[in-house]
Amino acid sequence: MSMKTNVDYWAELLDNMPESFKRWFCEEKKYLQKHITPNAKVLDVGCGDGRSIFEYRVKE
């Protein structure tokens, strides 16, 4: 019997994302796209890996 790692847990969760998470991420994306302008400098301070900023950064 193998033990799940933290990475395994989150990978599985994101592969089978609940609708509530999908709605949250969609709203988060809209917010970031509205408030982060091209050439903005962003300090992402938190407990994650920067997924939000990296994935949703404004494309030039």
DSSP file (Angstrom, degrees, kcal/mol; ACC not computed):
  #  RESIDUE AA STRUCTURE BP1 BP2  ACC     N-H-->O    O-->H-N    N-H-->O    O-->H-N    TCO  KAPPA ALPHA  PHI   PSI    X-CA   Y-CA   Z-CA
    1    1 A M              0   0    0      0, 0.0     2,-0.3     0, 0.0     0, 0.0   0.000 360.0 360.0 360.0 123.7    0.0    0.0    0.0
    2    2 A S        -     0   0    0      1,-0.0     2,-0.4     0, 0.0     0, 0.0  -0.721 360.0-126.1 -98.7 148.6    1.5    3.3   -1.1
    3    3 A M        -     0   0    0     -2,-0.3     2,-0.2     1,-0.0    -1,-0.0  -0.738  24.4-119.1 -92.9 136.7    0.9    6.6    0.7
    4    4 A K        -     0   0    0     -2,-0.4     2,-0.2     4,-0.1    -1,-0.0  -0.497  25.3-141.0 -72.7 140.1   -0.3    9.6   -1.2
    5    5 A T     >  -     0   0    0     -2,-0.2     4,-2.3     1,-0.1     5,-0.1  -0.496  27.4-104.8 -91.1 169.4    1.9   12.6   -1.3
    6    6 A N  H  > S+     0   0    0      1,-0.2     4,-2.2     2,-0.2     5,-0.2   0.895 124.1  51.8 -59.0 -41.5    0.7   16.2   -1.1
    7    7 A V  H  > S+     0   0    0      1,-0.2     4,-2.6     2,-0.2    -1,-0.2   0.907 108.0  51.3 -63.6 -42.4    1.4   16.6   -4.8
    8    8 A D  H  > S+     0   0    0      2,-0.2     4,-2.4     1,-0.2     5,-0.2   0.911 108.7  52.3 -60.2 -43.2   -0.6   13.4   -5.6
    9    9 A Y  H  X S+     0   0    0     -4,-2.3     4,-2.4     1,-0.2    -2,-0.2   0.949 113.6  41.7 -58.1 -51.8   -3.5   14.8   -3.5
   10   10 A W  H  X S+     0   0    0     -4,-2.2     4,-2.6     2,-0.2     5,-0.2   0.863 112.5  53.9 -69.7 -35.6   -3.6   18.1   -5.4
   11   11 A A  H  X S+     0   0    0     -4,-2.6     4,-1.7     2,-0.2    -1,-0.2   0.928 112.1  45.2 -61.9 -44.4   -3.1   16.5   -8.8
   12   12 A E  H  X S+     0   0    0     -4,-2.4     4,-1.4    -5,-0.2    -2,-0.2   0.908 112.7  51.1 -65.4 -42.1   -6.0   14.2   -8.2
   13   13 A L  H  < S+     0   0    0     -4,-2.4     3,-0.3    -5,-0.2    -2,-0.2   0.921 111.6  46.7 -62.4 -44.2   -8.2   17.1   -6.9
   14   14 A L  H >< S+     0   0    0     -4,-2.6     3,-0.8     1,-0.2    -1,-0.2   0.808 109.6  54.1 -70.5 -28.6   -7.4   19.2   -9.9
   15   15 A D  H 3< S+     0   0    0     -4,-1.7    -1,-0.2     1,-0.3    -2,-0.2   0.785 121.5  31.4 -71.6 -26.2   -8.1   16.4  -12.3
   16   16 A N  T 3< S+     0   0    0     -4,-1.4    -1,-0.3    -3,-0.3    -2,-0.2  -0.403  90.0 180.0-125.8  52.8  -11.5   15.9  -10.7
   17   17 A M    <   -     0   0    0     -3,-0.8    -3,-0.1     1,-0.1    -4,-0.1  -0.327  26.5-123.0 -66.4 129.4  -12.2   19.5   -9.7
   18   18 A P    >>  -     0   0    0      0, 0.0     4,-1.9     0, 0.0     3,-0.7  -0.323  24.7-113.1 -64.8 153.9  -15.5   20.2   -7.9
   19   19 A E  H 3> S+     0   0    0      1,-0.2     4,-2.5     2,-0.2     5,-0.2   0.849 116.8  60.4 -57.8 -35.5  -17.8   22.7   -9.6
   20   20 A S  H 3> S+     0   0    0      1,-0.2     4,-2.0     2,-0.2    -1,-0.2   0.879 105.6  47.4 -62.8 -36.9  -17.3   25.1   -6.7
   21   21 A F  H <> S+     0   0    0     -3,-0.7     4,-3.0     2,-0.2     5,-0.3   0.908 109.6  53.5 -68.4 -42.1  -13.6   25.2   -7.4
   22   22 A K  H  X S+     0   0    0     -4,-1.9     4,-2.0     1,-0.2    -2,-0.2   0.916 110.7  46.4 -59.3 -43.4  -14.2   25.8  -11.1
   23   23 A R  H  X S+     0   0    0     -4,-2.5     4,-2.4     2,-0.2     5,-0.2   0.921 112.5  50.6 -64.4 -43.8  -16.4   28.7  -10.3
   24   24 A W  H  X S+     0   0    0     -4,-2.0     4,-2.6     1,-0.2    -2,-0.2   0.943 112.2  46.0 -59.3 -49.7  -13.9   30.1   -7.8
   25   25 A F  H  X S+     0   0    0     -4,-3.0     4,-2.3     1,-0.2    -1,-0.2   0.849 111.2  53.2 -64.8 -34.6  -11.0   29.8  -10.4
   26   26 A C  H  X S+     0   0    0     -4,-2.0     4,-2.0    -5,-0.3    -1,-0.2   0.932 112.3  43.6 -65.2 -46.0  -13.1   31.4  -13.1
   27   27 A E  H  X S+     0   0    0     -4,-2.4     4,-2.3     2,-0.2    -2,-0.2   0.875 112.5  53.4 -66.8 -37.8  -13.9   34.4  -10.9
   28   28 A E  H  X S+     0   0    0     -4,-2.6     4,-2.6    -5,-0.2     5,-0.2   0.917 108.1  50.6 -62.0 -43.7  -10.3   34.7   -9.8
   29   29 A K  H  X S+     0   0    0     -4,-2.3     4,-2.7     1,-0.2     5,-0.2   0.923 109.9  49.5 -61.2 -45.7   -9.2   34.7  -13.4
   30   30 A K  H  X S+     0   0    0     -4,-2.0     4,-1.8     1,-0.2    -1,-0.2   0.920 111.9  49.3 -59.4 -44.2  -11.6   37.5  -14.3
   31   31 A Y  H  X S+     0   0    0     -4,-2.3     4,-2.1     2,-0.2     5,-0.2   0.936 113.0  45.7 -61.6 -48.5  -10.5   39.6  -11.3
   32   32 A L  H  X S+     0   0    0     -4,-2.6     4,-2.5     1,-0.2    -1,-0.2   0.907 112.0  50.9 -64.4 -41.8   -6.8   39.2  -12.1
   33   33 A Q  H  < S+     0   0    0     -4,-2.7    -1,-0.2    -5,-0.2    -2,-0.2   0.840 112.9  47.6 -64.9 -31.6   -7.3   40.0  -15.8
   34   34 A K  H  < S+     0   0    0     -4,-1.8    -1,-0.2    -5,-0.2    -2,-0.2   0.873 121.5  33.3 -74.4 -38.1   -9.2   43.1  -14.8
   35   35 A H  H  < S+     0   0    0     -4,-2.1     2,-0.7    -5,-0.2    -2,-0.2   0.637 102.9  73.5-101.4 -16.0   -6.7   44.4  -12.2
   36   36 A I     <  -     0   0    0     -4,-2.5    -1,-0.1    -5,-0.2     3,-0.1  -0.881  68.1-164.9-103.8 112.7   -3.3   43.3  -13.5
   37   37 A T    >   -     0   0    0     -2,-0.7     3,-1.9     1,-0.2    21,-0.2  -0.475  34.8 -75.9 -92.6 162.8   -2.3   45.5  -16.5
   38   38 A P  T 3  S+     0   0    0      0, 0.0    -1,-0.2     0, 0.0     3,-0.1  -0.282 119.7  16.0 -55.7 142.9    0.4   44.8  -19.0
   39   39 A N  T 3  S+     0   0    0      1,-0.2     2,-0.1    19,-0.2    -2,-0.0   0.557  92.0 148.3  67.4  11.5    3.9   45.5  -17.6
   40   40 A A    <   -     0   0    0     -3,-1.9     2,-0.5    18,-0.1    -1,-0.2  -0.413  46.5-131.5 -70.6 150.8    2.5   45.5  -14.1
   41   41 A K        -     0   0    0     -3,-0.1     2,-0.4    -2,-0.1    -4,-0.1  -0.926  27.2-168.9-103.3 128.2    4.8   44.3  -11.3
   42   42 A V        -     0   0    0     -2,-0.5     2,-0.7    -6,-0.0    -6,-0.0  -0.971  17.4-159.8-125.8 128.8    3.1   41.8   -9.0
   43   43 A L        -     0   0    0     -2,-0.4     2,-0.9     2,-0.1    -2,-0.0  -0.930  13.3-160.9-103.8 110.9    4.3   40.4   -5.7
   44   44 A D        +     0   0    0     -2,-0.7     2,-0.6     2,-0.0    -2,-0.0  -0.814  14.1 177.8 -96.7 102.4    2.5   37.2   -5.1
   45   45 A V        +     0   0    0     -2,-0.9     2,-0.3     2,-0.0    -2,-0.1  -0.919  30.2  92.3-108.7 121.4    2.7   36.5   -1.4
   46   46 A G  S    S-     0   0    0     -2,-0.6    -2,-0.0     2,-0.2     0, 0.0  -0.951  81.3 -80.3-177.9-163.4    0.9   33.4   -0.2
   47   47 A C  S    S+     0   0    0     -2,-0.3     2,-0.1     2,-0.0    -2,-0.0   0.302  94.5  80.2-107.6   7.7    1.2   29.7    0.6
   48   48 A G  S    S-     0   0    0      1,-0.0    -2,-0.2     0, 0.0     0, 0.0  -0.109  89.7 -99.6-100.9-160.1    0.8   28.4   -2.9
   49   49 A D        -     0   0    0     -2,-0.1    -1,-0.0     0, 0.0    -2,-0.0   0.246  62.1 -96.9-108.6  11.9    3.0   28.0   -5.9
   50   50 A G  S  > S+     0   0    0      3,-0.1     4,-2.9     4,-0.0     5,-0.3   0.624  75.1 144.8  84.4  13.2    2.0   31.1   -7.9
   51   51 A R  H  >  +     0   0    0      1,-0.2     4,-3.0     2,-0.2     5,-0.3   0.894  67.6  51.8 -51.5 -46.7   -0.5   29.1  -10.1
   52   52 A S  H  > S+     0   0    0      1,-0.2     4,-2.2     2,-0.2    -1,-0.2   0.941 115.2  38.5 -60.7 -50.9   -2.9   32.0  -10.2
   53   53 A I  H  > S+     0   0    0      2,-0.2     4,-0.9     1,-0.2    -1,-0.2   0.925 119.0  48.0 -68.1 -44.1   -0.5   34.7  -11.3
   54   54 A F  H  < S+     0   0    0     -4,-2.9     3,-0.4     1,-0.2    -2,-0.2   0.935 118.1  39.8 -62.4 -47.0    1.4   32.4  -13.7
   55   55 A E  H  < S+     0   0    0     -4,-3.0    -1,-0.2    -5,-0.3    -2,-0.2   0.860 124.7  35.7 -71.9 -36.7   -1.7   30.9  -15.4
   56   56 A Y  H  < S+     0   0    0     -4,-2.2    -1,-0.2    -5,-0.3    -2,-0.2   0.257  79.5 138.6-106.9  11.4   -3.7   34.1  -15.6
   57   57 A R     <  -     0   0    0     -4,-0.9     2,-0.4    -3,-0.4   -24,-0.1  -0.196  64.9 -97.8 -57.8 150.6   -1.0   36.7  -16.2
   58   58 A V        -     0   0    0    -21,-0.2     2,-0.4   -26,-0.1   -19,-0.2  -0.547  37.4-136.7 -73.0 127.5   -2.0   39.3  -18.8
   59   59 A K              0   0    0     -2,-0.4    -1,-0.1     1,-0.1    -3,-0.0  -0.687 360.0 360.0 -87.3 136.7   -0.5   38.5  -22.2
   60   60 A E              0   0    0     -2,-0.4    -1,-0.1   -22,-0.0    -2,-0.0   0.466 360.0 360.0 -82.3 360.0    1.0   41.3  -24.2
